[in-house]
Amino acid sequence: MEITSEHNNKMAKILFATVYPLYITKVEKKGREKKELDQVIEWLTGFDENKIQELISEKVTFETFFKLAKLNPNAIKITGVICGYRIEEIENPLTRQVRYLDKLVDELAKGRSMEKILRG
């Protein structure tokens, strides 16, 4: 699938506060915990639970969320397909970062071990 600039702009404008509860629901339905989700987000972005809550309160977009993040250097090891897109082929850095997060949440929900999720 080809990613258009319109798609990239939509991704940038999504509020993290809108998506975070969906992530929680997804992982909890599969028997995982919110604290595990927060651990995954912290590994990727450097944001601890307090910072995550602050960003939710501020209603930041994904664009701002990832601008403030200190992306884990091992994030480039996140590969595969998510939402029909091969992550390593996504050219737009922000869209790729959002898909990194989506992929990690998906792996958590599928029961993958934390060591593998965090590319340990």
N, C-alpha and C positions, 0 to 999 in steps of 0.2 A: 504494500500500500504506500502511496505517496502522501507525504505530509505537506499541506499547503500553508501559506503564510496566514490564512484565515484561521486554520486549526491552531497554529502556534499562538496567535493573538488570543484566541478563546482560552487556551491553556493558561496563559499569563494572567488573565483576568479572574480566574476562578479563585474564590475565597478559600483559604485553608480551613477556616472555621466551618465551612459548609461540608468539606470532604472528611475532616477528622472524625466526626461522629459516624460516618459511613464506614470508615476504616475500623473503628471500634466494634461496630455491629458485625462486620464481616469476620473479624478474628474471634470475637466472643461466640458467634454461632458455631464456630469450628472448635470450640473448647480452649482457645488461647485467651490470654489476659491482656487487659489494657496496659499493664506495666511492661509486658513484652513488646507491645506495639511502641510504647514510648522508648524502650531500649533500642529498637530498630531505628526509630526516627533520630534518636540521639547519635547512634553510630553513623548514620548517613550525614547528618547536618551539624552535629555538635550541640543541638538544643536539648537542654534537660527539661524535665517535666514542668518546672516553673516557667521557663522561657516559652515552651509550647503553649501553655495557658495564657501567657502574656500576648503572644502573637494571635491567638484565637480572640482574645478580648479586643485587640486592636483591629481585628477583621482585615488582616493583611492578605493580599493576593499571593498566588504562587510566585509571581514575579518578585515581590518584595521578600517573601519567605526564603527563596533560594538566593537572593542578593545578599541577605544577612547571614546565610549559612556558611559554615566552613566545611565544605564537602570533603568527606573522607577520601583520602588518596586511593583506597581500594575500591571505590565506587565504580571505577572503570572495569572491574571484574564482574559487574552485574551485566549479564548478557541473556539473550533469549527473546522470546516473543511475549508481548503483553498488549492486550487490546488490539491485536492484529498487526502490531508493529514490531519489527526486530530492533531492539534497543540500540545495539551497536551501529546500526545504520541511520539513526536519527541525527540529522545534521544540526538542528537548532539546539544549542546547549540547554536552554530552559526546558524545552519539551523533553529532552533526554533525561534531565534531572527529575522531572515529574514522573516520568516512566520508571526511573530507578526506584522511586518511592513506591509506586504502584506495584512493581515487581516484588519488592521486599515484603510488602503487606500481603501480596498473593502467596508468596512462599510461606509466610508465617501462618496464614489461614489454612494452607495445605498440609500443615504439620511438619514442615521441614525443621531440622534441628537448628537451634540458635547459632551454633558454631558454623554451620554451612551458610545460613542466612547472612551472618556477619563476615563472611568470606575469611574465616579464621584458619 
